[in-house]
Amino acid sequence: EVLDVKLEEIFEEMDADGEGTICVDEMQAALEAMGVSVSKEEAHKMMAEVDEDGNGEMDVDEWKAFCKTLLQSLKIRVVSSAELTRRGSVVPGGGRGARPPPPSL
């Protein structure tokens, strides 16, 4: 599934030490990189909610389950760029993450 692949890619970026799990510090750093500032206490609470096996770290399956639950709770449906193209929706950069140039004044 496209969503699983994307979530795995994001997880790999967050897994700074490459051990296959995300610790609280890695999660906090990733959140800060996205402009979300959380205290150490808040980061520990977030980890406790996601960490299903109680080992103090988040593995890729816990990450994917967390993200899918979050997307469902926010009623966000993920669609592929192929589906957007089929619908006739515009996908900047052909769906490769590129942004259109700024409008000229």
Contacts in CASP RR format, 6 or more apart in sequence:
PFRMAT RR
TARGET T0000
AUTHOR 0000-0000-0000
METHOD contacts of the structure
MODEL  1
EVLDVKLEEIFEEMDADGEGTICVDEMQAALEAMGVSVSKEEAHKMMAEV
DEDGNGEMDVDEWKAFCKTLLQSLKIRVVSSAELTRRGSVVPGGGRGARP
PPPSL
2 78 0 8 1.000
2 80 0 8 1.000
3 68 0 8 1.000
3 78 0 8 1.000
4 64 0 8 1.000
7 60 0 8 1.000
7 63 0 8 1.000
7 64 0 8 1.000
7 67 0 8 1.000
7 68 0 8 1.000
8 60 0 8 1.000
8 64 0 8 1.000
10 63 0 8 1.000
11 22 0 8 1.000
11 60 0 8 1.000
11 63 0 8 1.000
11 64 0 8 1.000
12 18 0 8 1.000
13 30 0 8 1.000
14 22 0 8 1.000
14 26 0 8 1.000
14 27 0 8 1.000
14 30 0 8 1.000
14 63 0 8 1.000
15 21 0 8 1.000
15 22 0 8 1.000
15 26 0 8 1.000
16 26 0 8 1.000
16 29 0 8 1.000
17 26 0 8 1.000
20 59 0 8 1.000
20 60 0 8 1.000
21 55 0 8 1.000
21 57 0 8 1.000
21 58 0 8 1.000
21 59 0 8 1.000
22 30 0 8 1.000
22 57 0 8 1.000
22 58 0 8 1.000
22 59 0 8 1.000
22 63 0 8 1.000
23 56 0 8 1.000
23 57 0 8 1.000
24 40 0 8 1.000
24 43 0 8 1.000
24 44 0 8 1.000
24 47 0 8 1.000
24 56 0 8 1.000
27 43 0 8 1.000
27 46 0 8 1.000
27 47 0 8 1.000
27 58 0 8 1.000
28 38 0 8 1.000
28 40 0 8 1.000
28 43 0 8 1.000
31 37 0 8 1.000
31 38 0 8 1.000
31 43 0 8 1.000
32 38 0 8 1.000
38 46 0 8 1.000
47 56 0 8 1.000
47 57 0 8 1.000
47 58 0 8 1.000
48 56 0 8 1.000
49 66 0 8 1.000
50 58 0 8 1.000
50 62 0 8 1.000
50 63 0 8 1.000
50 66 0 8 1.000
51 57 0 8 1.000
51 58 0 8 1.000
51 62 0 8 1.000
52 62 0 8 1.000
52 65 0 8 1.000
53 59 0 8 1.000
53 62 0 8 1.000
58 66 0 8 1.000
71 77 0 8 1.000
71 78 0 8 1.000
81 91 0 8 1.000
81 94 0 8 1.000
81 95 0 8 1.000
84 90 0 8 1.000
84 91 0 8 1.000
84 95 0 8 1.000
85 91 0 8 1.000
92 98 0 8 1.000
92 99 0 8 1.000
92 100 0 8 1.000
93 99 0 8 1.000
93 100 0 8 1.000
END
